[in-house]
Amino acid sequence: MKPHLIIFGILIAGFIIYNLFFAVSDDRMNTLINIVYASILFGYISFVAFTVLRKMKK
C-alpha cells in the first residue's frame, strides 16, 4: 500500500508544481490540461480503492 501512496503523492506534487510554475498562458489549453491531469488523479484514486477492496476480500 505504501508504494501507491508515494505515487499518489508524486502525482499531487506534480499537479501543484504545474499549476504554480509551468501553467500554459492559453486559458483554454491550461483548463484542458488541468481536467486531464485531474482525471488521471481520480482514476488512480479509484485504482487504489479497488486494490484495497480486493485485498480486504481475500
Buried (B, 14 or more C-beta within 10 A) or exposed (E): EEEBEEEBEEBEEBBEEBEEEEEEEEEEEBEEBBEEBEEEBEEBEEEBEEEEEEEEEE
